[in-house]
């Protein structure tokens, strides 16, 4: 019988992060399958700790994963705390460290020093490179919804978590005023793009949809002729930017840009028009003033605005994959491990070449 791993679901360090990687119902399935699942206390998690305890999970104070046995897989979503400096465990979360993002080299060095491993959820893919567990649909949905509400002047800040039914009610409330609004979704055929298209439909807007064919030879004038741009492109290598600061100085209709991909600080960023994400407290940043101002929304955890729906969807995709964590014949996690190893080697060589 295959050894069942031990999973440790850590508390998120970001105060606005209410999502979970594994919902209580799926945690219970793992427990019944022989897994040991420990869940840390969290004041903001969308599901109460009692719901996990009720399905057989162990509980622990927040942050105590640092002292857990190293055979534990520490599961989370967003960034780790700055301490400890040396990471000893195998961590499963979105590390955002493989596209030369800010802090990427330091994070990878923490794993190298401690002997741990990053099994990055963004690189949990099948043999064709397709992601197997993702929040993309809800990222696109929320991004487009928030952008529409901003265009209408009905977006309230700071943002607070909401249910889909409540968000849809807000979108439908202004649907009549959407007549004539021109929205463009770039990356329209992916998960994220589908979510954006669905939210725009609820809002009464039929978007222009671009994907690979349209971005290979991008028509800048056509792009600038829209009121709203939703960037839903998952760029895995540098490509020519879609919009530059100089482009925004041209005559245009474009007034709102929502960068769902949010690759700021990375060479893969297709919208090099800003230098930091926006936040829940200040979701909108003005990029350009004048008669036709341009505003930006670039929040890097958009799905947490719908924490219940986003968590349930993601957990349903991740849980079956977790059952193969230590399957010797499993290729999904092996690919994830190999990606980490390549990135560590690449980062080390880049550092050596810089020093040399």
C-alpha positions in Angstrom: 0.0 0.0 0.0 1.3 3.4 -1.0 2.4 5.7 1.9 -0.1 8.5 2.5 1.6 11.9 2.9 1.0 14.3 5.7 -0.5 17.6 4.7 -0.2 20.8 6.7 -2.6 23.6 5.6 -1.0 26.8 6.8 -2.6 30.1 7.7 -2.2 32.8 5.0 0.0 35.8 6.0 -1.9 38.3 3.8 -4.8 39.9 5.6 -7.0 40.1 2.5 -6.5 36.4 1.6 -9.6 34.4 2.6 -9.3 31.6 0.1 -8.1 28.1 1.0 -6.3 25.5 -1.2 -8.4 22.6 0.2 -12.0 23.1 1.5 -13.3 21.1 4.5 -15.3 18.6 2.4 -12.2 17.7 0.3 -10.0 17.6 3.4 -12.4 15.1 4.8 -12.0 12.9 1.7 -8.3 13.0 2.1 -8.5 12.0 5.8 -10.8 9.1 4.8 -8.3 8.1 2.2 -5.6 7.8 4.9 -4.0 11.2 4.8 -3.1 13.1 8.0 -4.2 16.7 7.5 -3.4 19.4 9.9 -5.0 22.8 9.6 -3.7 26.0 11.2 -6.0 28.5 12.9 -6.8 31.6 10.8 -9.0 34.6 11.7 -9.8 35.4 8.0 -10.2 32.0 6.3 -13.6 31.7 4.6 -14.2 28.3 6.3 -14.0 28.1 10.1 -11.5 25.8 11.8 -14.3 23.8 13.3 -15.4 22.7 9.9 -12.0 21.0 9.3 -12.0 19.5 12.8 -15.4 18.0 12.1 -14.1 16.0 9.2 -11.1 14.6 11.1 -8.4 17.1 10.5 -5.9 18.0 13.3 -5.6 21.7 14.2 -2.6 23.8 15.1 -1.9 27.5 15.9 -1.1 29.8 13.0 2.5 29.7 11.9 3.5 26.5 13.7 4.3 24.8 10.4 7.9 26.1 10.9 8.4 23.5 13.7 6.5 20.6 12.0 8.3 17.5 11.0 10.0 17.9 7.6 8.0 15.0 6.1 5.0 17.4 6.1 3.9 19.0 2.8 3.0 22.6 3.8 0.1 23.7 1.6 -0.9 27.3 1.1 -1.8 29.9 -1.6 0.1 33.1 -1.4 3.5 34.3 -0.1 5.3 33.0 3.0 6.4 35.1 5.9 10.0 36.4 5.7 11.0 34.0 8.5 12.5 31.5 8.9 15.3 32.3 6.5 16.0 28.6 5.8 12.9 26.7 4.5 13.2 23.0 5.4 9.8 21.7 4.2 8.3 20.9 0.8 5.9 23.8 0.2 2.9 23.7 -2.2 1.7 27.2 -3.1 2.0 30.0 -5.7 5.6 31.0 -5.2 5.8 33.6 -8.1 9.6 32.9 -8.3 10.2 31.5 -11.8 9.8 34.7 -14.0 12.4 36.8 -12.3 9.9 38.6 -10.1 11.1 40.8 -7.3 12.3 38.7 -4.4 12.4 35.5 -6.5 16.2 34.9 -6.1 16.0 35.3 -2.3 13.0 33.0 -2.0 14.7 30.2 -4.0 17.9 30.7 -1.9 15.8 30.1 1.3 14.8 26.7 -0.1 18.4 26.0 -1.1 19.8 26.9 2.3 17.1 24.9 4.2 17.0 21.9 1.9 13.3 22.3 1.3 11.4 22.3 -2.1 8.9 24.6 -3.8 6.2 22.7 -5.6 4.7 25.7 -7.3 1.0 25.4 -8.1 1.4 27.6 -11.2 3.6 24.9 -12.7 1.4 21.9 -11.8 0.8 20.9 -15.4 0.1 18.0 -17.6 2.4 16.6 -20.3 1.2 19.4 -22.7 2.0 22.1 -20.2 -1.7 22.8 -19.3 -2.3 23.9 -15.8 -4.2 21.3 -13.7 -5.4 23.5 -10.8 -5.9 27.2 -11.2 -7.9 30.2 -10.0 -7.9 31.7 -13.5 -11.6 31.6 -14.2 -12.5 33.5 -11.0 -9.6 35.9 -11.4 -10.9 36.9 -14.8 -14.5 37.1 -13.5 -13.6 39.3 -10.6 -11.2 41.5 -12.6 -13.7 42.2 -15.3 -16.5 42.8 -12.8 -14.5 45.3 -10.7 -13.4 47.1 -13.8 -17.0 47.5 -15.0 -18.1 48.8 -11.6 -15.3 51.3 -11.7 -16.3 52.5 -15.2 -19.8 53.0 -13.9 -18.6 54.9 -10.8 -20.1 52.4 -8.5 -17.0 50.6 -7.2 -16.5 51.0 -3.5 -13.1 50.9 -1.7 -11.7 49.3 0.2 -12.8 46.1 -1.5 -14.4 43.5 0.7 -15.2 39.8 0.0 -18.6 39.2 -1.5 -20.6 36.3 -2.9 -21.1 35.7 -6.5 -24.9 36.3 -6.3 -24.3 39.7 -4.7 -21.6 40.7 -7.2 -23.8 39.6 -10.1 -26.7 41.7 -8.7 -24.4 44.8 -8.8 -23.4 44.0 -12.4 -27.0 43.5 -13.5 -28.1 46.7 -11.7 -26.2 48.8 -14.2 -26.7 46.7 -17.3 -28.9 49.2 -19.0 -26.2 51.8 -18.8 -23.7 49.4 -20.5 -25.1 50.1 -23.9 -22.3 51.4 -26.1 -19.5 50.3 -23.7 -16.7 48.7 -25.6 -14.6 46.0 -23.8 -11.7 44.0 -25.1 -10.6 40.7 -23.5 -7.0 39.7 -24.5 -6.4 36.0 -23.8 -10.1 35.4 -24.3 -9.9 31.6 -24.9 -8.2 30.7 -21.6 -9.7 30.1 -18.2 -9.1 33.7 -17.2 -10.5 35.0 -20.4 -13.7 32.9 -20.1 -14.3 34.2 -16.6 -13.9 37.8 -17.9 -16.3 37.2 -20.7 -18.9 35.6 -18.4 -18.8 38.6 -16.0 -19.1 41.1 -18.9 -22.1 39.2 -20.2 -23.8 39.5 -16.8 -23.0 43.2 -17.0 -24.7 43.5 -20.4 -21.5 43.9 -22.4 -20.6 41.9 -25.4 -16.7 42.1 -25.5 -14.3 42.0 -28.3 -12.2 38.8 -27.9 -8.6 38.5 -28.8 -6.3 35.5 -28.4 -3.0 34.3 -29.9 -3.9 35.1 -33.5 -4.8 38.7 -32.7 -1.8 39.4 -30.5 0.9 38.1 -32.9 0.3 41.3 -34.9 -1.4 43.5 -32.4 -3.6 46.3 -33.8 -2.8 49.1 -31.3 -5.4 51.5 -32.7 -8.1 48.9 -32.4 -7.0 48.2 -28.8 -7.1 51.9 -27.9 -10.6 52.2 -29.4 -12.2 50.3 -26.5 -13.3 51.7 -23.1 -12.1 48.8 -21.1 -9.1 46.4 -21.6 -9.0 43.1 -19.7 -5.5 41.5 -19.9 -6.0 37.7 -19.3 -2.9 36.5 -21.0 -0.6 34.0 -19.3 2.8 34.9 -20.6 5.5 32.3 -19.9 8.3 34.1 -21.9 8.9 37.8 -22.8 6.8 39.1 -25.7 6.4 42.6 -27.2 4.2 44.7 -24.8 0.6 45.2 -25.6 0.5 48.8 -24.3 3.4 51.1 -23.3 3.3 54.5 -21.5 3.9 56.2 -24.9 0.8 54.5 -26.3 -1.4 56.0 -23.6 -0.3 59.5 -24.9 -2.0 58.8 -28.2 -5.6 59.7 -29.0 -7.7 56.9 -27.5 -11.0 55.9 -26.1 -9.4 53.5 -23.5 -10.2 54.6 -19.9 -9.8 51.5 -17.8 -7.2 48.7 -17.8 -7.5 45.6 -15.6 -4.3 43.5 -15.6 -5.6 40.2 -14.3 -2.2 38.5 -15.1 -0.4 41.0 -12.9 3.2 40.1 -14.0 4.5 43.5 -12.8 8.3 43.3 -12.2 8.8 40.3 -14.6 10.2 40.3 -18.1 7.0 38.5 -19.1 4.9 41.6 -18.2 2.9 42.6 -21.3 1.7 45.8 -19.7 4.9 47.7 -18.7 2.8 50.8 -17.7 3.0 50.5 -13.9 5.6 49.5 -11.3 3.5 48.0 -8.5 0.2 46.2 -8.0 -2.9 48.0 -6.8 -4.5 46.9 -3.5 -7.8 46.1 -1.9 -7.5 49.3 0.0 -6.7 51.3 -3.1 -7.9 49.1 -6.0 -7.5 51.8 -8.8 -4.4 53.8 -9.8 -4.5 56.7 -12.2 -2.0 56.2 -14.9 -2.7 59.3 -16.9 -4.8 62.4 -16.3 -6.3 64.7 -18.9 -9.5 64.9 -20.8 -9.6 61.1 -21.1 -7.8 59.7 -18.0 -6.6 56.1 -17.8 -7.1 54.1 -14.7 -5.5 50.8 -13.8 -6.7 47.8 -11.7 -3.9 45.3 -11.0 -4.6 43.2 -7.8 -2.7 40.0 -7.5 -5.2 38.0 -5.5 -8.5 39.0 -7.3 -10.2 35.6 -6.7 -10.2 36.2 -3.0 -13.0 38.7 -3.6 -15.1 35.6 -4.1 -13.4 33.4 -1.6 -16.1 30.7 -1.3 -16.6 30.0 -5.0 -13.0 30.3 -5.8 -11.9 28.0 -3.1 -14.4 25.3 -3.9 -13.5 25.3 -7.6 -9.7 25.2 -6.9 -10.0 22.5 -4.2 -12.0 20.3 -6.6 -9.1 20.4 -9.1 -6.2 20.1 -6.5 -7.5 17.4 -4.2 -7.3 14.5 -6.8 -3.7 15.6 -7.6 -2.7 15.5 -3.9 -3.6 11.8 -3.7 -0.7 11.1 -6.1 1.9 13.2 -4.2 4.1 10.3 -3.3 3.1 7.9 -6.1 6.4 6.7 -7.6 4.8 6.5 -11.0 3.2 10.0 -10.8 4.5 12.4 -13.4 2.6 15.6 -12.4 4.5 16.2 -9.2 7.8 15.0 -10.7 7.5 17.7 -13.4 6.8 20.2 -10.7 10.0 19.1 -8.8 12.1 19.2 -12.0 10.9 22.7 -12.7 12.0 23.8 -9.3 15.4 22.1 -9.7 15.9 23.9 -13.1 15.0 27.3 -11.7 17.4 26.9 -8.7 20.2 25.9 -11.1 19.4 28.8 -13.4 19.3 31.3 -10.6 22.6 30.1 -9.2 24.3 30.4 -12.7 22.9 33.9 -13.1 24.3 34.9 -9.7 27.6 33.4 -10.5 27.8 35.2 -13.9 27.0 38.5 -12.2 29.6 38.0 -9.5 32.2 36.9 -12.1 
